[in-house]
Amino acid sequence: MTRSRGSNDWGFPRWRGYEGAREAAKVRLCDRHGCTEPGTCPAPKSPNSPDRWMFCQRHAAEYNAGWDYFAGLDAEEAALRESAERQTHSGYQESAHYGWAMSGDGSRSRDELRALDLLGLEPDAEFDDVKKAWRAKAKEVHPDLRPGDEEAAKAFQALQLAYEVLRAAEERREWKG
């Protein structure tokens, strides 16, 4: 009588891959010529077509950058489609008013709001205003201008940290587009 071999996943099927434990998993590569990354993002080959390209994330973003939702429509048809979609989705825009109870428009984190408060700026301030406020306040408490003043050194460090938080957030926003 042969002994059955047990699985080493302890009965949790979600821990396994899509194939058996001992076979090599098949990975589909990106459809972009020369790319060796896994193709995990489907993209339509043409509008209203079930055929899909499989791109890596970088090439999917490149492909979608040139996508025109209103391609093939004249100006009147595009305006008609846009107004119809605005009608059906206008309730979401109205409900957005009730979703955010803090200051600002909800696009900034709590740390960013604290940093803006430390710099004496409004929650919707632009990054150029942040730079100006940081330079002005940093000049007042800079350790080179006030040597030996512990309070000024702590205030300068707090301003420096606030600027770094806002700068990193601005870089993330620019990167996301």
Residue frames as a rotation matrix with the C-alpha (Angstrom) as fourth column:
MET 1
0.578 0.816 0.000 0.00
0.816 -0.578 0.000 0.00
0.000 0.000 -1.000 0.00
THR 2
-0.373 -0.726 0.578 1.43
0.701 -0.629 -0.336 3.39
0.607 0.280 0.743 -0.98
ARG 3
-0.209 0.214 -0.954 1.37
0.822 -0.491 -0.290 6.32
-0.530 -0.845 -0.073 1.34
SER 4
0.584 0.437 0.684 -0.32
0.740 -0.634 -0.226 9.47
0.335 0.638 -0.693 0.14
ARG 5
-0.584 -0.812 -0.014 1.78
0.776 -0.553 -0.303 12.58
0.239 -0.188 0.953 0.11
GLY 6
0.325 0.717 -0.617 0.37
0.852 -0.505 -0.137 15.51
-0.410 -0.482 -0.775 1.99
SER 7
0.444 -0.105 0.890 0.35
0.520 -0.779 -0.351 19.06
0.730 0.618 -0.291 0.83
ASN 8
-0.414 -0.652 -0.635 2.53
0.907 -0.237 -0.348 21.58
0.076 -0.721 0.689 2.61
ASP 9
-0.684 0.209 0.699 -0.03
-0.010 -0.961 0.278 24.41
0.729 0.183 0.659 2.49
TRP 10
-0.968 0.218 -0.122 -1.99
0.160 0.167 -0.973 23.20
-0.191 -0.962 -0.197 5.56
GLY 11
-0.338 0.920 0.198 -5.31
0.911 0.373 -0.177 23.26
-0.237 0.120 -0.964 3.74
PHE 12
0.158 0.362 -0.919 -5.36
0.110 -0.931 -0.348 26.92
-0.981 -0.046 -0.187 2.81
PRO 13
0.299 -0.037 0.953 -5.92
0.891 0.368 -0.266 26.97
-0.341 0.929 0.143 -0.96
ARG 14
0.991 0.087 0.105 -5.32
0.121 -0.913 -0.388 30.72
0.062 0.397 -0.916 -1.27
TRP 15
0.461 -0.886 -0.040 -1.66
-0.389 -0.243 0.888 30.16
-0.797 -0.394 -0.457 -0.33
ARG 16
-0.024 -0.449 0.893 -1.06
0.622 0.693 0.365 28.14
-0.783 0.564 0.263 -3.48
GLY 17
-0.756 -0.222 -0.616 -0.33
-0.351 -0.657 0.667 29.53
-0.553 0.721 0.418 -6.90
TYR 18
0.184 0.858 -0.480 -2.62
-0.925 -0.013 -0.379 28.94
-0.331 0.514 0.791 -9.83
GLU 19
0.192 -0.191 -0.963 -0.70
-0.559 0.785 -0.267 25.82
0.807 0.589 0.044 -10.84
GLY 20
0.852 0.043 -0.522 0.31
0.316 0.752 0.579 22.83
0.417 -0.658 0.627 -8.75
ALA 21
0.874 -0.485 -0.031 3.06
-0.221 -0.453 0.864 23.26
-0.433 -0.748 -0.503 -6.20
ARG 22
0.158 -0.893 0.422 5.72
0.273 0.450 0.850 21.46
-0.949 -0.019 0.315 -8.21
GLU 23
0.261 -0.038 0.965 5.14
0.965 0.044 -0.259 22.80
-0.033 0.998 0.048 -11.73
ALA 24
-0.812 -0.555 -0.180 6.56
0.526 -0.830 0.185 26.03
-0.252 0.055 0.966 -13.04
ALA 25
0.171 0.883 -0.438 4.05
0.463 -0.464 -0.755 28.86
-0.870 -0.073 -0.488 -13.17
LYS 26
-0.196 -0.164 0.967 3.44
0.970 -0.174 0.167 30.32
0.141 0.971 0.193 -16.63
VAL 27
-0.059 0.093 -0.994 3.90
0.393 -0.913 -0.109 34.07
-0.918 -0.397 0.017 -16.73
ARG 28
0.535 0.275 0.799 2.64
0.845 -0.196 -0.498 36.11
0.020 0.941 -0.337 -19.66
LEU 29
-0.507 -0.793 -0.339 5.13
0.750 -0.599 0.281 38.77
-0.426 -0.112 0.898 -20.69
CYS 30
0.006 0.423 -0.906 4.30
-0.076 -0.904 -0.422 42.31
-0.997 0.071 0.027 -21.70
ASP 31
0.551 0.314 0.773 3.10
0.690 0.350 -0.634 42.56
-0.469 0.883 -0.024 -25.34
ARG 32
0.854 -0.331 -0.401 5.39
-0.433 -0.881 -0.193 45.57
-0.289 0.339 -0.895 -25.94
HIS 33
0.807 -0.566 -0.169 8.29
0.215 0.548 -0.808 44.50
0.550 0.616 0.564 -28.16
GLY 34
-0.105 -0.990 0.095 11.47
0.062 -0.102 -0.993 43.96
0.993 -0.098 0.072 -26.15
CYS 35
-0.015 0.153 0.988 9.87
-0.915 -0.402 0.048 44.25
0.404 -0.903 0.146 -22.69
THR 36
-0.505 -0.252 -0.826 10.59
-0.008 0.958 -0.288 41.40
0.863 -0.139 -0.485 -20.27
GLU 37
-0.827 0.296 0.477 8.23
-0.547 -0.235 -0.803 42.47
-0.126 -0.926 0.356 -17.47
PRO 38
-0.736 0.637 0.229 5.08
0.597 0.770 -0.225 40.40
-0.320 -0.029 -0.947 -16.68
GLY 39
-0.815 0.528 0.241 2.03
-0.175 -0.619 0.765 41.57
0.553 0.582 0.597 -18.63
THR 40
-0.753 0.508 -0.418 -0.62
0.640 0.422 -0.642 42.03
-0.150 -0.751 -0.643 -15.94
CYS 41
-0.408 0.600 -0.688 -2.61
-0.103 -0.779 -0.619 45.00
-0.907 -0.182 0.379 -17.26
PRO 42
-0.232 0.379 0.896 -5.15
0.899 0.436 0.049 44.34
-0.372 0.816 -0.442 -20.03
ALA 43
-0.445 0.122 -0.887 -5.73
-0.255 -0.967 -0.005 47.07
-0.858 0.224 0.462 -22.59
PRO 44
0.552 0.732 0.400 -8.21
0.198 0.352 -0.915 46.97
-0.810 0.584 0.049 -25.49
LYS 45
-0.442 -0.708 0.550 -6.70
0.703 0.107 0.703 46.57
-0.556 0.698 0.451 -28.94
SER 46
-0.858 0.263 0.441 -9.44
0.135 -0.713 0.688 48.78
0.495 0.650 0.576 -30.40
PRO 47
-0.682 0.656 0.323 -12.67
-0.698 -0.451 -0.556 50.38
-0.219 -0.605 0.766 -29.12
ASN 48
0.317 0.934 0.167 -15.53
-0.887 0.354 -0.298 47.91
-0.337 -0.054 0.940 -28.59
SER 49
0.195 -0.332 -0.923 -13.25
-0.557 0.737 -0.383 44.94
0.807 0.589 -0.042 -29.23
PRO 50
0.970 0.172 0.172 -12.94
-0.238 0.528 0.815 41.95
0.049 -0.832 0.553 -26.90
ASP 51
0.497 -0.857 -0.138 -9.27
0.640 0.470 -0.608 41.49
0.585 0.214 0.782 -27.91
ARG 52
0.985 -0.173 0.008 -6.79
-0.119 -0.641 0.758 42.75
-0.126 -0.748 -0.652 -25.34
TRP 53
0.156 -0.988 -0.013 -3.11
-0.175 -0.015 -0.984 43.61
0.972 0.155 -0.175 -25.17
MET 54
0.869 -0.007 -0.495 -1.40
0.479 0.268 0.836 42.56
0.127 -0.963 0.236 -21.97
PHE 55
0.298 -0.754 0.586 1.06
-0.043 -0.623 -0.781 45.25
0.954 0.207 -0.218 -20.86
CYS 56
-0.371 -0.441 -0.817 3.25
0.888 0.089 -0.451 45.78
0.272 -0.893 0.359 -17.82
GLN 57
0.355 0.585 -0.729 2.24
0.795 -0.599 -0.094 48.76
-0.491 -0.547 -0.678 -15.68
ARG 58
-0.361 -0.579 -0.731 4.69
0.110 -0.805 0.583 51.15
-0.926 0.130 0.355 -17.33
HIS 59
-0.991 -0.049 0.125 3.58
0.127 -0.030 0.992 50.34
-0.045 0.998 0.036 -20.87
ALA 60
-0.166 0.986 -0.008 -0.11
0.975 0.165 0.145 50.30
0.145 0.016 -0.989 -19.90
ALA 61
0.221 0.190 -0.957 0.28
0.514 -0.856 -0.051 53.85
-0.829 -0.480 -0.287 -18.58
GLU 62
-0.725 -0.551 -0.414 2.02
-0.097 -0.513 0.853 54.86
-0.682 0.658 0.318 -21.80
TYR 63
-0.804 0.486 0.343 -0.75
0.555 0.408 0.725 53.25
0.212 0.773 -0.598 -23.87
ASN 64
0.110 0.939 -0.325 -3.54
0.993 -0.121 -0.014 54.91
-0.052 -0.321 -0.946 -21.87
ALA 65
-0.358 -0.297 -0.885 -1.92
0.377 -0.913 0.154 58.35
-0.854 -0.279 0.439 -22.04
GLY 66
-0.950 -0.057 -0.307 -2.94
-0.242 -0.485 0.841 58.65
-0.197 0.873 0.447 -25.70
TRP 67
-0.625 0.770 0.127 -6.46
0.781 0.618 0.094 57.27
-0.006 0.158 -0.987 -25.25
ASP 68
-0.915 0.403 0.025 -9.23
-0.397 -0.909 0.125 59.61
0.073 0.104 0.992 -26.39
TYR 69
-0.652 0.720 0.238 -12.65
0.258 0.507 -0.823 58.82
-0.713 -0.475 -0.516 -24.96
PHE 70
0.313 0.835 -0.453 -14.42
-0.132 -0.434 -0.891 60.91
-0.941 0.338 -0.026 -27.60
ALA 71
-0.737 -0.638 -0.221 -12.49
-0.329 0.053 0.943 59.56
-0.590 0.768 -0.249 -30.61
GLY 72
-0.876 0.360 0.322 -14.68
0.477 0.542 0.692 59.16
0.075 0.759 -0.646 -33.67
LEU 73
0.149 0.950 -0.274 -17.42
0.942 -0.221 -0.253 61.53
-0.301 -0.221 -0.928 -32.42
ASP 74
-0.196 -0.161 0.967 -18.08
0.524 -0.851 -0.035 64.98
0.829 0.500 0.251 -33.79
ALA 75
-0.908 -0.277 0.315 -18.33
-0.064 -0.649 -0.758 67.92
0.414 -0.708 0.572 -31.38
GLU 76
-0.171 0.933 0.316 -22.12
-0.859 -0.299 0.416 67.71
0.483 -0.200 0.853 -31.04
GLU 77
0.526 0.344 -0.777 -22.14
-0.067 0.928 0.366 63.97
0.848 -0.141 0.512 -30.26
ALA 78
-0.423 -0.770 -0.478 -19.28
0.527 0.220 -0.821 64.39
0.737 -0.599 0.313 -27.77
ALA 79
-0.820 0.175 0.546 -21.14
-0.457 -0.774 -0.438 67.20
0.345 -0.609 0.714 -25.98
LEU 80
0.233 0.967 -0.103 -24.33
-0.748 0.246 0.617 65.11
0.622 -0.067 0.780 -25.91
ARG 81
0.324 -0.180 -0.929 -22.51
0.342 0.937 -0.062 62.09
0.882 -0.298 0.366 -24.43
GLU 82
-0.749 -0.660 -0.049 -20.75
0.313 -0.288 -0.905 64.27
0.583 -0.694 0.422 -21.85
SER 83
-0.539 0.609 0.581 -24.00
-0.760 -0.650 -0.024 65.92
0.363 -0.455 0.814 -20.71
ALA 84
0.476 0.726 -0.497 -25.74
-0.428 0.684 0.590 62.53
0.768 -0.068 0.636 -20.45
GLU 85
0.022 -0.545 -0.838 -22.95
0.594 0.681 -0.427 61.18
0.804 -0.489 0.339 -18.26
ARG 86
-0.880 -0.297 0.370 -22.91
-0.067 -0.694 -0.717 64.30
0.470 -0.655 0.591 -16.11
GLN 87
-0.038 0.954 0.299 -26.66
-0.812 -0.204 0.547 63.85
0.583 -0.222 0.782 -15.53
THR 88
0.624 0.345 -0.701 -26.33
-0.028 0.906 0.422 60.26
0.781 -0.244 0.575 -14.38
HIS 89
0.013 -0.729 -0.684 -23.31
0.821 0.399 -0.410 60.90
0.571 -0.556 0.603 -12.17
SER 90
-0.168 -0.080 0.982 -24.24
-0.148 -0.983 -0.105 64.30
0.974 -0.163 0.154 -10.71
GLY 91
0.843 0.534 0.071 -25.45
-0.172 0.143 0.975 62.72
0.510 -0.833 0.213 -7.46
TYR 92
0.468 -0.757 -0.457 -21.92
0.860 0.509 0.037 61.59
0.204 -0.410 0.889 -6.67
GLN 93
-0.436 -0.647 0.626 -20.62
0.496 -0.753 -0.432 65.11
0.751 0.122 0.649 -7.07
GLU 94
0.213 0.600 0.771 -23.30
-0.420 -0.656 0.627 66.48
0.882 -0.457 0.112 -4.74
SER 95
0.941 0.190 -0.280 -22.61
0.132 0.557 0.820 63.83
0.312 -0.808 0.499 -2.11
ALA 96
0.055 -0.993 -0.100 -18.89
0.738 0.108 -0.666 64.67
0.673 -0.037 0.739 -2.13
HIS 97
-0.049 -0.008 0.999 -19.79
-0.338 -0.941 -0.024 67.80
0.940 -0.339 0.043 -0.17
TYR 98
0.724 0.464 0.510 -20.77
-0.622 0.120 0.774 65.68
0.298 -0.878 0.375 2.82
GLY 99
0.789 -0.392 -0.472 -17.76
0.342 0.920 -0.193 63.35
0.510 -0.009 0.860 2.71
TRP 100
-0.256 -0.966 -0.037 -15.08
0.676 -0.152 -0.721 65.67
0.691 -0.210 0.692 4.07
ALA 101
0.740 0.631 -0.232 -15.51
0.574 -0.413 0.707 67.34
0.351 -0.656 -0.668 7.44
MET 102
0.141 -0.762 -0.632 -12.05
0.788 -0.301 0.538 68.86
-0.600 -0.573 0.558 7.95
SER 103
0.428 -0.066 -0.901 -10.56
-0.300 -0.951 -0.073 72.03
-0.852 0.302 -0.427 6.56
GLY 104
-0.660 -0.671 -0.338 -9.40
-0.508 0.067 0.859 72.05
-0.553 0.739 -0.385 2.95
ASP 105
0.076 0.689 -0.721 -10.79
-0.994 0.110 0.001 70.01
0.080 0.716 0.693 0.11
GLY 106
0.765 0.231 0.601 -9.76
-0.403 0.900 0.168 66.57
-0.502 -0.371 0.781 1.37
SER 107
0.851 -0.482 -0.210 -6.76
-0.007 0.390 -0.921 66.25
0.526 0.785 0.329 -0.89
ARG 108
-0.101 -0.924 0.369 -4.24
-0.576 -0.248 -0.779 66.87
0.811 -0.291 -0.507 1.90
SER 109
0.008 0.010 -1.000 -3.29
0.565 0.825 0.012 64.56
0.825 -0.565 0.001 4.74
ARG 110
0.898 0.332 -0.289 -3.45
0.405 -0.367 0.837 65.49
0.172 -0.869 -0.465 8.41
ASP 111
0.144 -0.932 -0.333 0.35
0.813 -0.080 0.577 65.94
-0.564 -0.354 0.746 8.49
GLU 112
-0.496 -0.290 0.819 0.20
0.783 -0.557 0.277 68.31
0.375 0.778 0.503 5.54
LEU 113
0.463 0.746 0.479 -2.53
0.385 -0.656 0.649 70.35
0.799 -0.116 -0.590 7.23
ARG 114
0.775 -0.266 -0.574 -0.44
0.551 -0.162 0.819 70.59
-0.310 -0.950 0.021 10.43
ALA 115
-0.284 -0.947 0.152 2.58
0.890 -0.202 0.408 71.69
-0.356 0.251 0.900 8.38
LEU 116
-0.258 0.270 0.928 0.52
0.614 -0.695 0.373 74.37
0.746 0.666 0.013 6.62
ASP 117
0.816 0.574 -0.070 -0.81
0.382 -0.445 0.810 75.55
0.434 -0.687 -0.582 9.97
LEU 118
0.382 -0.769 -0.512 2.75
0.750 -0.066 0.658 75.83
-0.540 -0.636 0.552 11.32
LEU 119
-0.635 -0.633 0.442 3.68
0.770 -0.471 0.431 77.95
-0.065 0.614 0.787 8.32
GLY 120
-0.473 0.524 -0.708 0.56
0.097 -0.768 -0.633 80.09
-0.876 -0.368 0.313 8.82
LEU 121
-0.899 0.121 -0.422 -1.02
-0.438 -0.202 0.876 79.17
0.021 0.972 0.234 5.47
GLU 122
0.097 0.995 0.037 -4.51
-0.941 0.104 -0.321 78.20
-0.323 -0.003 0.946 4.35
PRO 123
0.075 -0.032 0.997 -5.26
-0.120 0.992 0.041 74.49
-0.990 -0.123 0.071 3.64
ASP 124
0.744 0.257 0.617 -5.50
0.535 0.325 -0.780 75.16
-0.401 0.910 0.104 -0.12
ALA 125
0.521 -0.622 -0.585 -2.20
-0.489 -0.779 0.394 77.06
-0.700 0.081 -0.709 -0.42
GLU 126
0.921 -0.294 -0.254 -0.03
-0.142 0.354 -0.924 76.51
0.362 0.888 0.284 -3.50
PHE 127
0.608 -0.743 -0.279 3.51
0.793 0.548 0.267 75.18
-0.045 -0.383 0.923 -3.18
ASP 128
-0.141 -0.641 0.755 5.02
0.542 -0.688 -0.483 78.54
0.829 0.341 0.444 -4.21
ASP 129
0.455 0.377 0.807 3.29
-0.452 -0.683 0.574 80.09
0.767 -0.626 -0.140 -1.19
VAL 130
0.968 -0.150 -0.202 4.73
0.251 0.640 0.726 77.32
0.020 -0.754 0.657 0.97
LYS 131
0.155 -0.976 0.154 8.25
0.910 0.080 -0.408 78.15
0.385 0.203 0.900 -0.25
LYS 132
-0.101 -0.159 0.982 7.80
0.049 -0.987 -0.155 81.87
0.994 0.032 0.107 0.43
ALA 133
0.744 0.453 0.492 6.36
-0.454 -0.197 0.869 81.32
0.490 -0.870 0.059 3.92
TRP 134
0.831 -0.480 -0.282 9.06
0.556 0.735 0.388 78.79
0.021 -0.479 0.877 4.80
ARG 135
-0.067 -0.910 0.409 11.88
0.760 -0.312 -0.570 81.12
0.646 0.273 0.713 3.70
ALA 136
0.066 0.149 0.987 10.44
-0.277 -0.947 0.161 84.07
0.958 -0.284 -0.022 5.60
LYS 137
0.885 0.335 0.324 9.89
-0.395 0.168 0.903 82.13
0.248 -0.927 0.281 8.83
ALA 138
0.694 -0.686 -0.217 13.20
0.706 0.708 0.016 80.24
0.143 -0.164 0.976 8.57
LYS 139
-0.078 -0.732 0.677 15.10
0.387 -0.648 -0.656 83.52
0.919 0.211 0.334 8.28
GLU 140
0.427 0.325 0.844 13.58
-0.548 -0.650 0.527 84.69
0.720 -0.687 -0.100 11.56
VAL 141
0.797 -0.004 0.604 14.69
-0.548 0.415 0.726 81.65
-0.254 -0.910 0.328 13.58
HIS 142
0.711 -0.572 -0.409 17.77
-0.005 0.577 -0.816 80.40
0.703 0.583 0.408 11.69
PRO 143
0.804 -0.412 -0.428 20.49
0.568 0.323 0.757 79.13
-0.173 -0.852 0.494 14.08
ASP 144
-0.187 -0.908 0.375 23.15
0.945 -0.270 -0.184 81.18
0.268 0.320 0.909 12.27
LEU 145
-0.162 0.205 0.965 21.25
0.085 -0.972 0.220 84.40
0.983 0.118 0.140 12.98
ARG 146
0.509 0.372 0.777 20.36
-0.743 -0.267 0.614 83.44
0.436 -0.889 0.140 16.56
PRO 147
-0.173 -0.654 -0.736 23.27
-0.088 0.755 -0.650 81.34
0.981 -0.047 -0.188 17.88
GLY 148
-0.954 -0.289 -0.085 22.75
0.023 0.212 -0.977 79.70
0.301 -0.933 -0.196 21.25
ASP 149
-0.425 0.876 0.228 18.97
-0.888 -0.355 -0.293 80.17
-0.176 -0.328 0.928 21.23
GLU 150
-0.921 0.057 0.386 17.46
0.028 0.996 -0.080 76.72
-0.389 -0.063 -0.919 21.91
GLU 151
0.005 1.000 -0.027 13.89
0.151 -0.028 -0.988 77.86
-0.988 0.001 -0.151 21.20
ALA 152
0.290 0.043 -0.956 14.89
-0.816 -0.510 -0.271 79.23
-0.500 0.859 -0.113 17.79
ALA 153
-0.747 -0.623 -0.233 16.73
-0.659 0.645 0.387 75.99
-0.091 0.443 -0.892 16.96
LYS 154
-0.675 0.576 0.461 13.64
0.318 0.791 -0.522 73.92
-0.665 -0.206 -0.717 17.81
ALA 155
0.331 0.816 -0.473 11.40
-0.134 -0.456 -0.880 76.27
-0.934 0.355 -0.041 15.80
PHE 156
-0.090 -0.444 -0.891 13.78
-0.957 -0.209 0.201 76.03
-0.275 0.871 -0.406 12.83
GLN 157
-0.949 -0.258 0.181 13.75
-0.223 0.955 0.197 72.22
-0.224 0.146 -0.964 13.00
ALA 158
-0.247 0.941 0.232 9.94
0.358 0.311 -0.880 72.22
-0.900 -0.134 -0.414 13.10
LEU 159
0.404 0.353 -0.844 9.80
-0.560 -0.634 -0.534 74.53
-0.723 0.688 -0.058 10.08
GLN 160
-0.518 -0.692 -0.503 12.31
-0.840 0.298 0.454 72.34
-0.164 0.657 -0.736 8.25
LEU 161
-0.860 0.252 0.445 10.24
0.176 0.963 -0.205 69.21
-0.480 -0.098 -0.872 8.95
ALA 162
0.152 0.968 -0.200 7.02
0.118 -0.219 -0.969 70.96
-0.981 0.124 -0.147 7.86
TYR 163
0.166 -0.166 -0.972 8.67
-0.874 -0.482 -0.067 72.00
-0.457 0.860 -0.225 4.59
GLU 164
-0.839 -0.538 -0.083 9.93
-0.523 0.754 0.398 68.45
-0.151 0.378 -0.913 3.96
VAL 165
-0.493 0.747 0.446 6.43
0.360 0.641 -0.678 67.00
-0.792 -0.174 -0.585 4.52
LEU 166
0.468 0.726 -0.503 4.89
-0.135 -0.504 -0.853 69.49
-0.873 0.467 -0.138 2.08
ARG 167
-0.137 -0.603 -0.786 7.69
-0.933 -0.189 0.307 69.07
-0.334 0.775 -0.536 -0.48
ALA 168
-0.927 -0.195 0.321 7.31
-0.130 0.969 0.211 65.27
-0.352 0.154 -0.923 -0.48
ALA 169
-0.105 0.971 0.217 3.54
0.409 0.241 -0.880 65.59
-0.907 -0.004 -0.422 -0.86
GLU 170
0.425 0.210 -0.881 3.97
-0.572 -0.692 -0.440 68.00
-0.702 0.691 -0.174 -3.78
GLU 171
-0.600 -0.702 -0.383 6.38
-0.767 0.370 0.524 65.57
-0.226 0.609 -0.760 -5.48
ARG 172
-0.740 0.404 0.537 3.81
0.304 0.914 -0.269 62.76
-0.600 -0.036 -0.800 -5.07
ARG 173
0.314 0.908 -0.276 1.09
0.130 -0.330 -0.935 64.95
-0.940 0.258 -0.222 -6.59
GLU 174
0.148 -0.334 -0.931 3.32
-0.880 -0.474 0.031 65.88
-0.452 0.814 -0.364 -9.56
TRP 175
-0.848 -0.522 0.090 4.26
-0.443 0.791 0.422 62.24
-0.291 0.318 -0.902 -10.07
LYS 176
-0.453 0.760 0.466 0.64
0.477 0.648 -0.594 61.08
-0.753 -0.047 -0.656 -10.04
GLY 177
-0.827 0.141 0.545 -0.36
0.465 -0.372 0.803 63.82
0.316 0.917 0.242 -12.44
